[in-house]
Amino acid sequence: MFYECDEASRIAFKNELSVIHSVLENYDVSHVIIGGDFNVDFNRDWVNTSVLRDFCTELNLYPVVDHRSSTIDYTYHFAMQRFHCVDHFIVSQQVTIQ
């Protein structure tokens, strides 16, 4: 996915999500697992984070980092001083049930 650095990268991010949205719309799927480096941190107020949250809400998908049993603190660190969770799994409700 694209790092949020300018308007062009934000548009590219939205376009990539629209491709995923199209795939999910065109196939009758009930169990969805999407994983990757989305370059968003759900703890930060970034435009792409908001776009990804809206995408999840629209498709009834859930970031695993929000799951009650998630113990993920970070997936990326910079010199062991800054920690971020930028790699994510996003799943359908059927996958979140324990």
C-alpha positions as CSV (number, residue, x, y, z in Angstrom):
1,M,0.0,0.0,0.0
2,F,0.9,3.6,-0.3
3,Y,2.5,5.8,2.3
4,E,0.4,8.9,3.0
5,C,2.7,11.7,1.9
6,D,0.7,13.7,-0.7
7,E,-2.6,13.8,-2.5
8,A,-1.5,11.4,-5.2
9,S,-0.5,8.8,-2.7
10,R,-3.9,9.2,-0.9
11,I,-5.7,8.7,-4.2
12,A,-3.6,5.6,-5.0
13,F,-4.5,4.2,-1.5
14,K,-8.2,4.7,-2.2
15,N,-7.8,3.1,-5.6
16,E,-6.1,0.0,-4.1
17,L,-8.9,-0.4,-1.6
18,S,-11.5,0.0,-4.4
19,V,-9.9,-3.0,-6.2
20,I,-10.3,-5.1,-3.0
21,H,-13.9,-3.8,-2.7
22,S,-14.6,-4.9,-6.3
23,V,-13.2,-8.4,-5.7
24,L,-15.4,-8.8,-2.6
25,E,-18.5,-7.5,-4.4
26,N,-18.0,-9.7,-7.4
27,Y,-17.6,-13.0,-5.5
28,D,-20.0,-14.5,-3.0
29,V,-17.6,-14.7,0.0
30,S,-18.5,-14.9,3.6
31,H,-15.1,-15.4,5.2
32,V,-12.6,-12.7,4.4
33,I,-9.0,-12.3,5.6
34,I,-6.9,-9.4,4.2
35,G,-3.4,-8.9,5.3
36,G,-0.7,-6.5,4.5
37,D,1.3,-3.4,5.1
38,F,-1.4,-0.7,4.9
39,N,1.0,2.0,6.1
40,V,-1.7,3.2,8.6
41,D,-1.6,3.2,12.3
42,F,-5.1,2.9,13.9
43,N,-3.9,4.9,16.8
44,R,-3.1,8.0,14.7
45,D,-5.4,10.5,13.1
46,W,-4.2,10.1,9.5
47,V,-6.4,10.5,6.4
48,N,-5.5,7.0,5.2
49,T,-6.4,5.5,8.6
50,S,-9.8,7.1,8.3
51,V,-10.2,5.8,4.7
52,L,-9.3,2.3,5.8
53,R,-11.7,2.4,8.8
54,D,-14.5,3.6,6.5
55,F,-13.7,0.8,4.1
56,C,-13.9,-1.7,6.9
57,T,-17.2,-0.3,8.2
58,E,-18.7,-0.3,4.7
59,L,-17.8,-4.0,4.2
60,N,-18.4,-5.2,7.8
61,L,-14.8,-6.0,8.2
62,Y,-12.8,-5.7,11.4
63,P,-9.1,-4.9,12.0
64,V,-7.6,-7.7,14.1
65,V,-5.8,-5.1,16.1
66,D,-9.2,-4.0,17.5
67,H,-10.1,-7.6,18.6
68,R,-10.5,-8.0,22.3
69,S,-7.9,-10.8,22.4
70,S,-5.3,-8.9,20.4
71,T,-2.1,-8.4,22.2
72,I,-0.2,-6.8,19.4
73,D,1.8,-3.8,20.5
74,Y,3.6,-3.0,17.2
75,T,4.7,-4.4,13.9
76,Y,7.3,-1.9,13.1
77,H,9.9,-0.1,15.1
78,F,12.5,2.6,14.3
79,A,15.7,2.1,16.3
80,M,13.7,0.6,19.1
81,Q,12.5,4.1,20.0
82,R,9.3,4.6,17.9
83,F,6.8,1.8,17.6
84,H,3.9,1.5,15.2
85,C,1.4,-1.1,14.1
86,V,1.4,-0.7,10.3
87,D,1.0,-4.3,9.2
88,H,-2.6,-5.5,9.6
89,F,-5.0,-8.3,9.2
90,I,-8.6,-7.3,8.4
91,V,-11.2,-10.0,8.7
92,S,-14.9,-10.6,8.3
93,Q,-17.2,-11.0,11.3
94,Q,-17.3,-14.8,10.9
95,V,-13.6,-15.0,11.4
96,T,-13.7,-12.8,14.6
97,I,-15.9,-15.2,16.6
98,Q,-14.0,-17.3,19.1
